[in-house]
Amino acid sequence: MMNINIETDNLIVRPFSSVDVEDAAYYSQQPKVSYWMADMVMHDEKEALDWIEWINKKFDISEPFIMLAIEHKCDHKCIGFVGVHAQAMVDNEVEISYAVSDNYQGKGYGTEAAKTLIKWIFKNTELKELVAIVKPDNIPSNTVIKKLGFQAFGNKVAKYCGEMCKFNYYKLYKKLS
């Protein structure tokens, strides 16, 4: 696994490690995170450790499959994740995904983490575009995606957690300069 370690004003975006197990289990179970990311809930530390080991083994810059921890610099806590991966719900286009612990939401950390990863992805991979899918009623996440410069391209309907769901569909293109 490549050692990605990106610092921003408030965060460190880095690979997950076993020290993140308790924090990952905690943030994934919080009401807002678990509601919007129902397929990412880790019910205990064993599930969190299994997930961390799985994403670290699957890490691949060429595919890409990159899932990184968001560490709050001042608190030295893992407060969420940010990553890119092929998303089956949108014909395996590469999607950006992120989640931030409920008690750290509304402070711009999701935007800050996603922005820095997007910049890194477009500089260090061959990707020319990313997509995002967001449930229409997830106003905060739709706001983040728009702040990041993604453009709306209609809707997609896909199976999520056993039922058909509508998603807003966005794309972001690499700026050629």
FIDOMAR-795558 format. One record per residue (C-alpha): residue number from 1; residue in three letters; chain; x, y, z. Coordinates in Angstrom, 3 decimals. Layout:
@num = NUM, residuo = ala, cadena = A, xx = X, yy = Y, zz = Z
...
END
This chain:
@num = 1, residuo = met, cadena = A, xx = 0.000, yy = 0.000, zz = 0.000
@num = 2, residuo = met, cadena = A, xx = 1.175, yy = 3.473, zz = -0.896
@num = 3, residuo = asn, cadena = A, xx = 1.723, yy = 5.797, zz = 2.044
@num = 4, residuo = ile, cadena = A, xx = -0.655, yy = 8.656, zz = 1.305
@num = 5, residuo = asn, cadena = A, xx = -0.492, yy = 11.240, zz = 4.064
@num = 6, residuo = ile, cadena = A, xx = -2.114, yy = 14.546, zz = 3.154
@num = 7, residuo = glu, cadena = A, xx = -2.346, yy = 17.377, zz = 5.665
@num = 8, residuo = thr, cadena = A, xx = -4.857, yy = 20.199, zz = 5.429
@num = 9, residuo = asp, cadena = A, xx = -5.526, yy = 23.030, zz = 7.851
@num = 10, residuo = asn, cadena = A, xx = -7.636, yy = 20.848, zz = 10.132
@num = 11, residuo = leu, cadena = A, xx = -7.154, yy = 17.256, zz = 8.987
@num = 12, residuo = ile, cadena = A, xx = -4.771, yy = 14.470, zz = 8.083
@num = 13, residuo = val, cadena = A, xx = -6.021, yy = 12.192, zz = 5.312
@num = 14, residuo = arg, cadena = A, xx = -4.136, yy = 8.911, zz = 5.635
@num = 15, residuo = pro, cadena = A, xx = -4.445, yy = 5.126, zz = 5.461
@num = 16, residuo = phe, cadena = A, xx = -6.479, yy = 3.456, zz = 8.180
@num = 17, residuo = ser, cadena = A, xx = -4.631, yy = 1.500, zz = 10.858
@num = 18, residuo = ser, cadena = A, xx = -5.667, yy = -0.763, zz = 13.711
@num = 19, residuo = val, cadena = A, xx = -5.624, yy = 2.217, zz = 16.100
@num = 20, residuo = asp, cadena = A, xx = -8.678, yy = 3.547, zz = 14.208
@num = 21, residuo = val, cadena = A, xx = -10.876, yy = 0.539, zz = 15.030
@num = 22, residuo = glu, cadena = A, xx = -12.763, yy = 2.072, zz = 17.958
@num = 23, residuo = asp, cadena = A, xx = -13.285, yy = 5.419, zz = 16.203
@num = 24, residuo = ala, cadena = A, xx = -14.432, yy = 3.751, zz = 12.951
@num = 25, residuo = ala, cadena = A, xx = -16.979, yy = 1.583, zz = 14.757
@num = 26, residuo = tyr, cadena = A, xx = -18.204, yy = 4.641, zz = 16.671
@num = 27, residuo = tyr, cadena = A, xx = -18.670, yy = 7.062, zz = 13.765
@num = 28, residuo = ser, cadena = A, xx = -20.264, yy = 4.427, zz = 11.519
@num = 29, residuo = gln, cadena = A, xx = -23.029, yy = 3.840, zz = 14.084
@num = 30, residuo = gln, cadena = A, xx = -23.932, yy = 7.480, zz = 14.639
@num = 31, residuo = pro, cadena = A, xx = -27.491, yy = 8.396, zz = 13.594
@num = 32, residuo = lys, cadena = A, xx = -26.726, yy = 10.619, zz = 10.575
@num = 33, residuo = val, cadena = A, xx = -23.832, yy = 8.531, zz = 9.259
@num = 34, residuo = ser, cadena = A, xx = -25.699, yy = 5.230, zz = 9.667
@num = 35, residuo = tyr, cadena = A, xx = -28.844, yy = 6.663, zz = 8.045
@num = 36, residuo = trp, cadena = A, xx = -27.096, yy = 7.929, zz = 4.897
@num = 37, residuo = met, cadena = A, xx = -24.438, yy = 5.186, zz = 4.726
@num = 38, residuo = ala, cadena = A, xx = -26.477, yy = 2.187, zz = 5.895
@num = 39, residuo = asp, cadena = A, xx = -24.212, yy = -0.231, zz = 4.031
@num = 40, residuo = met, cadena = A, xx = -21.145, yy = 1.034, zz = 5.928
@num = 41, residuo = val, cadena = A, xx = -22.300, yy = 0.478, zz = 9.533
@num = 42, residuo = met, cadena = A, xx = -19.802, yy = -1.489, zz = 11.622
@num = 43, residuo = his, cadena = A, xx = -21.598, yy = -2.892, zz = 14.658
@num = 44, residuo = asp, cadena = A, xx = -18.518, yy = -3.556, zz = 16.755
@num = 45, residuo = glu, cadena = A, xx = -14.742, yy = -3.264, zz = 16.788
@num = 46, residuo = lys, cadena = A, xx = -14.298, yy = -6.716, zz = 15.187
@num = 47, residuo = glu, cadena = A, xx = -16.323, yy = -5.601, zz = 12.145
@num = 48, residuo = ala, cadena = A, xx = -14.335, yy = -2.349, zz = 12.031
@num = 49, residuo = leu, cadena = A, xx = -11.016, yy = -4.215, zz = 12.146
@num = 50, residuo = asp, cadena = A, xx = -12.174, yy = -6.617, zz = 9.411
@num = 51, residuo = trp, cadena = A, xx = -13.239, yy = -3.636, zz = 7.268
@num = 52, residuo = ile, cadena = A, xx = -9.928, yy = -1.806, zz = 7.826
@num = 53, residuo = glu, cadena = A, xx = -7.929, yy = -4.929, zz = 6.923
@num = 54, residuo = trp, cadena = A, xx = -10.115, yy = -5.474, zz = 3.826
@num = 55, residuo = ile, cadena = A, xx = -9.773, yy = -1.892, zz = 2.500
@num = 56, residuo = asn, cadena = A, xx = -6.033, yy = -1.884, zz = 3.134
@num = 57, residuo = lys, cadena = A, xx = -5.604, yy = -5.175, zz = 1.228
@num = 58, residuo = lys, cadena = A, xx = -7.820, yy = -3.952, zz = -1.597
@num = 59, residuo = phe, cadena = A, xx = -5.959, yy = -0.602, zz = -1.861
@num = 60, residuo = asp, cadena = A, xx = -4.971, yy = -0.079, zz = -5.488
@num = 61, residuo = ile, cadena = A, xx = -3.996, yy = 3.213, zz = -7.074
@num = 62, residuo = ser, cadena = A, xx = -4.442, yy = 1.883, zz = -10.623
@num = 63, residuo = glu, cadena = A, xx = -7.982, yy = 0.505, zz = -10.212
@num = 64, residuo = pro, cadena = A, xx = -8.401, yy = 2.825, zz = -8.211
@num = 65, residuo = phe, cadena = A, xx = -9.583, yy = 1.676, zz = -4.837
@num = 66, residuo = ile, cadena = A, xx = -8.443, yy = 4.146, zz = -2.223
@num = 67, residuo = met, cadena = A, xx = -10.213, yy = 4.466, zz = 1.124
@num = 68, residuo = leu, cadena = A, xx = -8.537, yy = 6.714, zz = 3.687
@num = 69, residuo = ala, cadena = A, xx = -9.105, yy = 7.808, zz = 7.266
@num = 70, residuo = ile, cadena = A, xx = -9.934, yy = 11.402, zz = 8.078
@num = 71, residuo = glu, cadena = A, xx = -8.042, yy = 12.320, zz = 11.233
@num = 72, residuo = his, cadena = A, xx = -8.872, yy = 15.509, zz = 13.106
@num = 73, residuo = lys, cadena = A, xx = -5.496, yy = 17.164, zz = 13.765
@num = 74, residuo = cys, cadena = A, xx = -6.335, yy = 18.734, zz = 17.134
@num = 75, residuo = asp, cadena = A, xx = -8.215, yy = 15.770, zz = 18.584
@num = 76, residuo = his, cadena = A, xx = -6.033, yy = 13.056, zz = 16.992
@num = 77, residuo = lys, cadena = A, xx = -9.202, yy = 11.057, zz = 16.324
@num = 78, residuo = cys, cadena = A, xx = -10.377, yy = 9.293, zz = 13.198
@num = 79, residuo = ile, cadena = A, xx = -13.596, yy = 11.168, zz = 12.432
@num = 80, residuo = gly, cadena = A, xx = -14.544, yy = 9.523, zz = 9.143
@num = 81, residuo = phe, cadena = A, xx = -13.370, yy = 8.333, zz = 5.766
@num = 82, residuo = val, cadena = A, xx = -12.897, yy = 9.585, zz = 2.232
@num = 83, residuo = gly, cadena = A, xx = -12.163, yy = 7.497, zz = -0.812
@num = 84, residuo = val, cadena = A, xx = -12.631, yy = 6.638, zz = -4.455
@num = 85, residuo = his, cadena = A, xx = -13.669, yy = 3.309, zz = -5.896
@num = 86, residuo = ala, cadena = A, xx = -15.513, yy = 1.759, zz = -8.811
@num = 87, residuo = gln, cadena = A, xx = -19.224, yy = 1.892, zz = -8.001
@num = 88, residuo = ala, cadena = A, xx = -21.378, yy = -0.925, zz = -9.388
@num = 89, residuo = met, cadena = A, xx = -24.532, yy = 1.216, zz = -9.031
@num = 90, residuo = val, cadena = A, xx = -23.208, yy = 3.533, zz = -11.771
@num = 91, residuo = asp, cadena = A, xx = -21.678, yy = 1.063, zz = -14.223
@num = 92, residuo = asn, cadena = A, xx = -18.376, yy = 0.884, zz = -12.303
@num = 93, residuo = glu, cadena = A, xx = -17.587, yy = 4.559, zz = -12.782
@num = 94, residuo = val, cadena = A, xx = -15.173, yy = 5.812, zz = -10.116
@num = 95, residuo = glu, cadena = A, xx = -17.117, yy = 7.404, zz = -7.283
@num = 96, residuo = ile, cadena = A, xx = -15.956, yy = 9.620, zz = -4.466
@num = 97, residuo = ser, cadena = A, xx = -17.431, yy = 8.708, zz = -1.114
@num = 98, residuo = tyr, cadena = A, xx = -17.011, yy = 10.154, zz = 2.337
@num = 99, residuo = ala, cadena = A, xx = -18.538, yy = 10.238, zz = 5.794
@num = 100, residuo = val, cadena = A, xx = -17.816, yy = 12.397, zz = 8.816
@num = 101, residuo = ser, cadena = A, xx = -18.806, yy = 11.610, zz = 12.402
@num = 102, residuo = asp, cadena = A, xx = -22.056, yy = 13.312, zz = 13.434
@num = 103, residuo = asn, cadena = A, xx = -20.391, yy = 15.475, zz = 16.083
@num = 104, residuo = tyr, cadena = A, xx = -17.867, yy = 16.809, zz = 13.516
@num = 105, residuo = gln, cadena = A, xx = -20.426, yy = 17.569, zz = 10.790
@num = 106, residuo = gly, cadena = A, xx = -21.267, yy = 21.097, zz = 9.732
@num = 107, residuo = lys, cadena = A, xx = -17.683, yy = 22.306, zz = 10.109
@num = 108, residuo = gly, cadena = A, xx = -16.519, yy = 21.794, zz = 6.519
@num = 109, residuo = tyr, cadena = A, xx = -14.405, yy = 18.700, zz = 7.244
@num = 110, residuo = gly, cadena = A, xx = -16.115, yy = 16.535, zz = 4.610
@num = 111, residuo = thr, cadena = A, xx = -15.487, yy = 19.201, zz = 1.977
@num = 112, residuo = glu, cadena = A, xx = -11.895, yy = 19.708, zz = 3.158
@num = 113, residuo = ala, cadena = A, xx = -11.085, yy = 15.977, zz = 3.064
@num = 114, residuo = ala, cadena = A, xx = -12.791, yy = 15.346, zz = -0.280
@num = 115, residuo = lys, cadena = A, xx = -11.194, yy = 18.399, zz = -1.902
@num = 116, residuo = thr, cadena = A, xx = -7.688, yy = 17.329, zz = -0.907
@num = 117, residuo = leu, cadena = A, xx = -8.241, yy = 13.746, zz = -2.074
@num = 118, residuo = ile, cadena = A, xx = -9.679, yy = 14.899, zz = -5.406
@num = 119, residuo = lys, cadena = A, xx = -6.625, yy = 17.087, zz = -5.979
@num = 120, residuo = trp, cadena = A, xx = -4.344, yy = 14.145, zz = -5.115
@num = 121, residuo = ile, cadena = A, xx = -6.288, yy = 11.719, zz = -7.361
@num = 122, residuo = phe, cadena = A, xx = -6.182, yy = 13.993, zz = -10.405
@num = 123, residuo = lys, cadena = A, xx = -2.459, yy = 14.626, zz = -9.899
@num = 124, residuo = asn, cadena = A, xx = -1.361, yy = 11.037, zz = -9.162
@num = 125, residuo = thr, cadena = A, xx = -3.652, yy = 8.823, zz = -11.253
@num = 126, residuo = glu, cadena = A, xx = -4.817, yy = 8.613, zz = -14.851
@num = 127, residuo = leu, cadena = A, xx = -8.411, yy = 9.446, zz = -13.898
@num = 128, residuo = lys, cadena = A, xx = -10.027, yy = 12.237, zz = -15.881
@num = 129, residuo = glu, cadena = A, xx = -13.355, yy = 12.269, zz = -14.035
@num = 130, residuo = leu, cadena = A, xx = -15.094, yy = 11.255, zz = -10.828
@num = 131, residuo = val, cadena = A, xx = -18.760, yy = 10.698, zz = -10.128
@num = 132, residuo = ala, cadena = A, xx = -20.864, yy = 11.092, zz = -7.018
@num = 133, residuo = ile, cadena = A, xx = -24.267, yy = 9.684, zz = -6.202
@num = 134, residuo = val, cadena = A, xx = -26.245, yy = 11.226, zz = -3.375
@num = 135, residuo = lys, cadena = A, xx = -29.789, yy = 10.655, zz = -2.173
@num = 136, residuo = pro, cadena = A, xx = -31.849, yy = 13.758, zz = -3.067
@num = 137, residuo = asp, cadena = A, xx = -32.924, yy = 14.377, zz = 0.539
@num = 138, residuo = asn, cadena = A, xx = -29.322, yy = 14.295, zz = 1.825
@num = 139, residuo = ile, cadena = A, xx = -29.046, yy = 18.084, zz = 1.649
@num = 140, residuo = pro, cadena = A, xx = -25.652, yy = 18.361, zz = 3.429
@num = 141, residuo = ser, cadena = A, xx = -23.954, yy = 15.876, zz = 1.092
@num = 142, residuo = asn, cadena = A, xx = -25.523, yy = 17.417, zz = -2.017
@num = 143, residuo = thr, cadena = A, xx = -24.167, yy = 20.770, zz = -0.802
@num = 144, residuo = val, cadena = A, xx = -20.657, yy = 19.329, zz = -0.328
@num = 145, residuo = ile, cadena = A, xx = -20.658, yy = 17.786, zz = -3.814
@num = 146, residuo = lys, cadena = A, xx = -21.674, yy = 21.112, zz = -5.372
@num = 147, residuo = lys, cadena = A, xx = -19.004, yy = 22.989, zz = -3.356
@num = 148, residuo = leu, cadena = A, xx = -16.440, yy = 20.552, zz = -4.772
@num = 149, residuo = gly, cadena = A, xx = -17.399, yy = 21.593, zz = -8.307
@num = 150, residuo = phe, cadena = A, xx = -19.360, yy = 18.502, zz = -9.369
@num = 151, residuo = gln, cadena = A, xx = -22.003, yy = 19.115, zz = -12.031
@num = 152, residuo = ala, cadena = A, xx = -25.468, yy = 17.561, zz = -11.849
@num = 153, residuo = phe, cadena = A, xx = -26.231, yy = 14.997, zz = -14.561
@num = 154, residuo = gly, cadena = A, xx = -29.760, yy = 13.961, zz = -13.590
@num = 155, residuo = asn, cadena = A, xx = -30.685, yy = 10.961, zz = -11.509
@num = 156, residuo = lys, cadena = A, xx = -29.911, yy = 7.275, zz = -11.238
@num = 157, residuo = val, cadena = A, xx = -32.053, yy = 4.569, zz = -9.712
@num = 158, residuo = ala, cadena = A, xx = -30.182, yy = 1.686, zz = -8.141
@num = 159, residuo = lys, cadena = A, xx = -30.602, yy = -1.045, zz = -5.573
@num = 160, residuo = tyr, cadena = A, xx = -29.234, yy = 0.062, zz = -2.206
@num = 161, residuo = cys, cadena = A, xx = -29.566, yy = -1.978, zz = 0.984
@num = 162, residuo = gly, cadena = A, xx = -32.144, yy = -4.221, zz = -0.673
@num = 163, residuo = glu, cadena = A, xx = -34.441, yy = -1.604, zz = -2.146
@num = 164, residuo = met, cadena = A, xx = -34.543, yy = 0.606, zz = -5.197
@num = 165, residuo = cys, cadena = A, xx = -33.423, yy = 4.158, zz = -4.404
@num = 166, residuo = lys, cadena = A, xx = -33.174, yy = 7.368, zz = -6.374
@num = 167, residuo = phe, cadena = A, xx = -29.828, yy = 9.173, zz = -6.363
@num = 168, residuo = asn, cadena = A, xx = -28.689, yy = 12.523, zz = -7.701
@num = 169, residuo = tyr, cadena = A, xx = -25.884, yy = 11.820, zz = -10.160
@num = 170, residuo = tyr, cadena = A, xx = -22.913, yy = 14.183, zz = -10.454
@num = 171, residuo = lys, cadena = A, xx = -19.651, yy = 14.322, zz = -12.400
@num = 172, residuo = leu, cadena = A, xx = -16.413, yy = 16.216, zz = -11.896
@num = 173, residuo = tyr, cadena = A, xx = -13.894, yy = 16.478, zz = -14.719
@num = 174, residuo = lys, cadena = A, xx = -10.165, yy = 16.963, zz = -14.288
@num = 175, residuo = lys, cadena = A, xx = -9.160, yy = 20.461, zz = -15.301
@num = 176, residuo = leu, cadena = A, xx = -6.534, yy = 20.352, zz = -18.012
@num = 177, residuo = ser, cadena = A, xx = -4.006, yy = 23.104, zz = -17.507
END
